[in-house]
């Protein structure tokens, strides 16, 4: 994956999929809650390359909740 940096934000040029186990490791087992949106919780994490990330976890998998999740 190539990384672009613009306006102080880092963005991966391609989406990358992670397993649940990888997400648990990235977030240190969902240790630091940094937000609570209408459709999910947001946790602090750090990738192996040192980049900090926010990981959002859907609260309930319902059609309306999943639409809100994507919109947020």
N, CA, C and O of each residue as an XYZ file, in Angstrom:
288
protein
N       0.830     -1.201      0.000
C       0.000      0.000      0.000
C       0.863      1.249      0.000
O       1.858      1.332      0.720
N       0.480      2.200     -0.798
C       1.148      3.482     -0.807
C       0.391      4.413      0.129
O      -0.830      4.324      0.254
N       1.116      5.299      0.780
C       0.499      6.222      1.723
C       0.606      7.632      1.171
O       1.676      8.060      0.738
N      -0.520      8.360      1.190
C      -0.551      9.751      0.775
C      -0.722     10.606      2.020
O      -1.438     10.223      2.945
N      -0.076     11.748      2.049
C      -0.259     12.663      3.164
C      -0.721     13.990      2.602
O      -0.075     14.575      1.733
N      -1.858     14.459      3.116
C      -2.366     15.744      2.687
C      -3.096     16.399      3.850
O      -3.861     15.749      4.563
N      -2.857     17.668      4.030
C      -3.489     18.458      5.088
C      -3.339     17.805      6.456
O      -4.275     17.818      7.255
N      -2.167     17.233      6.732
C      -1.918     16.658      8.051
C      -2.546     15.303      8.275
O      -2.439     14.757      9.373
N      -3.201     14.740      7.270
C      -3.840     13.431      7.400
C      -3.095     12.419      6.553
O      -2.594     12.744      5.477
N      -3.025     11.218      7.033
C      -2.424     10.132      6.273
C      -3.553      9.242      5.793
O      -4.439      8.872      6.563
N      -3.514      8.903      4.521
C      -4.563      8.084      3.937
C      -3.937      6.990      3.095
O      -3.065      7.257      2.268
N      -4.380      5.759      3.303
C      -3.918      4.670      2.460
C      -4.563      4.809      1.096
O      -5.754      5.106      1.000
N      -3.793      4.597      0.041
C      -4.355      4.677     -1.297
C      -5.278      3.500     -1.583
O      -6.206      3.625     -2.382
N      -5.039      2.373     -0.949
C      -5.881      1.202     -1.130
C      -6.436      0.782      0.220
O      -5.776      0.932      1.248
N      -7.651      0.257      0.211
C      -8.211     -0.281      1.444
C      -7.455     -1.536      1.825
O      -6.966     -2.270      0.967
N      -7.366     -1.769      3.100
C      -6.696     -2.964      3.594
C      -7.621     -3.651      4.578
O      -8.152     -3.012      5.486
N      -7.815     -4.931      4.406
C      -8.662     -5.704      5.302
C      -7.815     -6.294      6.428
O      -6.661     -6.670      6.226
N      -8.412     -6.364      7.614
C      -7.746     -6.934      8.779
C      -8.645     -7.992      9.386
O      -9.870     -7.883      9.318
N      -8.052     -9.009      9.974
C      -8.824    -10.004     10.711
C      -9.178     -9.430     12.083
O      -8.611     -8.427     12.517
N     -10.117    -10.081     12.753
C     -10.468     -9.653     14.106
C      -9.248     -9.714     15.018
O      -9.038     -8.819     15.837
N      -8.451    -10.756     14.880
C      -7.261    -10.921     15.715
C      -6.268     -9.781     15.477
O      -5.654     -9.285     16.422
N      -6.111     -9.368     14.225
C      -5.222     -8.248     13.907
C      -5.748     -6.943     14.506
O      -4.977     -6.145     15.038
N      -7.066     -6.731     14.418
C      -7.674     -5.518     14.993
C      -7.499     -5.517     16.509
O      -7.187     -4.481     17.096
N      -7.697     -6.661     17.139
C      -7.508     -6.750     18.595
C      -6.071     -6.390     18.967
O      -5.839     -5.712     19.967
N      -5.110     -6.841     18.167
C      -3.703     -6.524     18.431
C      -3.427     -5.036     18.196
O      -2.751     -4.396     19.001
N      -3.944     -4.491     17.104
C      -3.750     -3.070     16.767
C      -4.288     -2.171     17.873
O      -3.689     -1.142     18.184
N      -5.415     -2.553     18.468
C      -6.068     -1.737     19.503
C      -5.698     -2.171     20.916
O      -6.272     -1.682     21.888
N      -4.749     -3.081     21.030
C      -4.385     -3.654     22.337
C      -5.633     -4.161     23.054
O      -5.915     -3.808     24.199
N      -6.364     -5.000     22.335
C      -7.601     -5.613     22.826
C      -8.662     -4.572     23.182
O      -9.341     -4.681     24.204
N      -8.792     -3.558     22.316
C      -9.808     -2.508     22.452
C      -9.680     -1.776     23.792
O     -10.666     -1.520     24.483
N      -8.440     -1.452     24.126
C      -8.115     -0.869     25.434
C      -8.575      0.582     25.585
O      -9.100      0.952     26.635
N      -8.386      1.417     24.541
C      -8.646      2.850     24.689
C      -9.840      3.269     23.831
O      -9.739      3.350     22.607
N     -10.967      3.532     24.487
C     -12.166      4.021     23.810
C     -12.010      5.523     23.590
O     -11.818      6.275     24.545
N     -12.094      5.962     22.324
C     -11.930      7.390     22.032
C     -13.207      8.031     21.518
O     -13.253      9.245     21.318
N     -14.245      7.230     21.300
C     -15.499      7.803     20.820
C     -16.625      6.798     20.874
O     -16.412      5.586     20.905
N     -17.839      7.343     20.884
C     -19.045      6.518     20.936
C     -20.080      7.187     20.045
O     -20.783      8.101     20.476
N     -20.172      6.724     18.792
C     -21.130      7.291     17.852
C     -22.472      6.595     17.964
O     -22.654      5.688     18.776
N     -23.399      7.029     17.142
C     -24.733      6.453     17.166
C     -24.764      4.982     16.796
O     -25.628      4.239     17.261
N     -23.823      4.557     15.959
C     -23.864      3.179     15.491
C     -22.660      2.343     15.907
O     -22.611      1.146     15.623
N     -21.688      2.958     16.578
C     -20.529      2.161     16.953
C     -19.579      2.858     17.903
O     -19.671      4.063     18.139
N     -18.666      2.073     18.442
C     -17.619      2.563     19.330
C     -16.344      2.772     18.525
O     -16.098      2.051     17.558
N     -15.531      3.751     18.913
C     -14.281      4.032     18.212
C     -13.132      3.847     19.197
O     -13.135      4.401     20.296
N     -12.143      3.048     18.771
C     -11.004      2.728     19.620
C      -9.715      3.231     18.997
O      -9.578      3.285     17.775
N      -8.775      3.595     19.850
C      -7.443      4.000     19.414
C      -6.630      2.760     19.087
O      -6.722      1.740     19.770
N      -5.829      2.863     18.027
C      -4.943      1.767     17.685
C      -3.681      2.270     17.011
O      -3.589      3.435     16.626
N      -2.717      1.386     16.873
C      -1.454      1.721     16.208
C      -1.060      0.542     15.316
O      -0.980     -0.602     15.763
N      -0.813      0.860     14.023
C      -0.398     -0.155     13.076
C       1.064     -0.542     13.310
O       1.792      0.157     14.015
N       1.479     -1.640     12.723
C       2.869     -2.099     12.868
C       3.873     -1.070     12.388
O       4.995     -1.017     12.891
N       3.476     -0.235     11.403
C       4.401      0.782     10.880
C       4.424      2.044     11.740
O       5.118      3.004     11.406
N       3.667      2.055     12.856
C       3.660      3.185     13.770
C       2.534      4.174     13.557
O       2.319      5.042     14.404
N       1.803      4.072     12.449
C       0.691      4.991     12.196
C      -0.425      4.767     13.208
O      -0.810      3.632     13.491
N      -0.939      5.876     13.749
C      -2.065      5.806     14.667
C      -3.353      5.723     13.854
O      -3.478      6.362     12.810
N      -4.309      4.931     14.341
C      -5.574      4.750     13.642
C      -6.734      4.787     14.631
O      -6.568      4.553     15.828
N      -7.895      5.085     14.099
C      -9.142      4.964     14.842
C      -9.885      3.775     14.254
O     -10.065      3.689     13.040
N     -10.315      2.862     15.109
C     -10.994      1.648     14.677
C     -12.432      1.710     15.179
O     -12.678      1.759     16.384
N     -13.379      1.706     14.242
C     -14.786      1.776     14.614
C     -15.395      0.389     14.582
O     -15.207     -0.367     13.629
N     -16.131      0.062     15.640
C     -16.772     -1.236     15.775
C     -18.276     -1.021     15.842
O     -18.769     -0.289     16.701
N     -18.997     -1.658     14.938
C     -20.447     -1.536     14.867
C     -21.093     -2.111     16.124
O     -20.741     -3.206     16.562
N     -22.053     -1.358     16.712
C     -22.745     -1.821     17.922
C     -23.682     -2.988     17.610
O     -23.549     -4.066     18.188
N     -24.612     -2.773     16.711
C     -25.591     -3.799     16.339
C     -25.657     -3.859     14.823
O     -25.689     -2.821     14.162
N     -25.680     -5.058     14.267
C     -25.736     -5.197     12.824
C     -27.199     -5.243     12.396
O     -27.803     -6.310     12.287
N     -27.747     -4.064     12.160
C     -29.095     -3.914     11.627
C     -28.974     -3.030     10.407
O     -27.996     -2.296     10.267
N     -29.954     -3.088      9.521
C     -29.850     -2.329      8.273
C     -29.643     -0.843      8.540
O     -28.754     -0.235      7.944
N     -30.441     -0.245      9.421
C     -30.303      1.186      9.712
C     -28.972      1.476     10.385
O     -28.310      2.463     10.061
N     -28.578      0.620     11.318
C     -27.306      0.817     12.008
C     -26.128      0.722     11.066
O     -25.163      1.474     11.203
N     -26.190     -0.183     10.118
C     -25.073     -0.314      9.174
C     -25.001      0.888      8.251
O     -23.905      1.298      7.869
N     -26.142      1.467      7.881
C     -26.141      2.681      7.051
C     -25.543      3.850      7.812
O     -24.757      4.616      7.255
N     -25.908      3.995      9.086
C     -25.343      5.054      9.925
C     -23.832      4.856     10.091
O     -23.061      5.815     10.038
N     -23.426      3.608     10.292
C     -22.018      3.277     10.464
C     -21.206      3.752      9.266
O     -20.163      4.383      9.438
N     -21.667      3.458      8.066
C     -20.969      3.862      6.843
C     -20.985      5.375      6.702
O     -19.991      5.958      6.268
N     -22.085      6.023      7.057
C     -22.194      7.475      6.927
C     -21.266      8.207      7.873
O     -20.757      9.276      7.535
N     -21.035      7.648      9.061
C     -20.169      8.294     10.028
C     -18.733      8.146      9.614
O     -17.837      8.629     10.308
